[in-house]
């Protein structure tokens, strides 16, 4: 689909300031995205504009600056920390005589690099194809020609129309395969409901420490690394909470804890749509643990970005507990914060050192006691039923 940057491929990074704020934090994140994709930044182009240029996004003078930087450094790749229209990308590649990749394509490429499971690969391919189809509208004008010549004389269909039709067939096939996997997930969820198993999902910004926390709680050994989108495929493990008393009279309960893909600013809509089956584990969860990197100076904006994605996928009303992670980097102390109704709203921990994990387990036990009775009402209810125990006032 997309041509992945070769290892240490030299790239010029471009980020313009349109007065949105947190410019430095956005660029730092962009730099991490670039290195995660395997490219080597050799030059940076920045500037301020009131609005994007309709033709080249950056404007004629800035494009000349980009070309000069690429020529001086020998870079053959231009990376924009912005979403470009097909026409803007085409015009930039013509002016720079180099490949131009925007933020959406870069994120899609990293997802393709990280996908390991069959379902993850299907989801990434679907997102790539749907993104590519938007580029077929005006981005591939060189394909707007009739077939002709020996062996190529067809019914007169344009090459662009042929490519669009073939991509459409592949997209339909991928969607059907993902629907089958989604039905399998629905069956497993129904079985968990009947067994009175609570579902808890870890959500949060990418690289907030979700997988490290998941491993610390479940001893699962899931892959965890200090990089963006280290986790792409959802992993679930059972966690026993001995202090929970179920309606059936048992002295403990089983929790299914799921580690999910991290979110990021301006997550491509094609990715959100393609990962619907995976993200549905989040929308159907009984409780979300929103893991936040407490050491990040950009944590407030990151929490806002996560909130936007949760709203987009229909999980904004699911009960949440915020987990402030990485206390070992802030010097903070473990603790639990409650609201005026004595509901737990925040737990401060360090997943790496284990500090505060006992408080988090106790919080899970407390929440499990509160959710144990209502979960019986969820059994055999419609797939998208609303539940009384999901309180939007607890965040």
Secondary structure as GFF3:
##gff-version 3
##sequence-region A 1 395
A	DSSP	beta_strand	9	17	.	.	.	ID=ss1
A	DSSP	alpha_helix	23	36	.	.	.	ID=ss2
A	DSSP	beta_strand	39	48	.	.	.	ID=ss3
A	DSSP	alpha_helix	60	73	.	.	.	ID=ss4
A	DSSP	beta_strand	77	80	.	.	.	ID=ss5
A	DSSP	alpha_helix	86	96	.	.	.	ID=ss6
A	DSSP	beta_strand	99	101	.	.	.	ID=ss7
A	DSSP	alpha_helix	103	114	.	.	.	ID=ss8
A	DSSP	alpha_helix	118	135	.	.	.	ID=ss9
A	DSSP	three_ten_helix	141	143	.	.	.	ID=ss10
A	DSSP	alpha_helix	159	194	.	.	.	ID=ss11
A	DSSP	beta_strand	198	204	.	.	.	ID=ss12
A	DSSP	alpha_helix	210	218	.	.	.	ID=ss13
A	DSSP	beta_strand	235	241	.	.	.	ID=ss14
A	DSSP	beta_strand	253	259	.	.	.	ID=ss15
A	DSSP	alpha_helix	269	274	.	.	.	ID=ss16
A	DSSP	alpha_helix	276	283	.	.	.	ID=ss17
A	DSSP	beta_strand	287	293	.	.	.	ID=ss18
A	DSSP	alpha_helix	299	312	.	.	.	ID=ss19
A	DSSP	beta_strand	320	325	.	.	.	ID=ss20
A	DSSP	alpha_helix	327	330	.	.	.	ID=ss21
A	DSSP	beta_strand	335	338	.	.	.	ID=ss22
A	DSSP	beta_strand	344	348	.	.	.	ID=ss23
A	DSSP	alpha_helix	357	378	.	.	.	ID=ss24
###
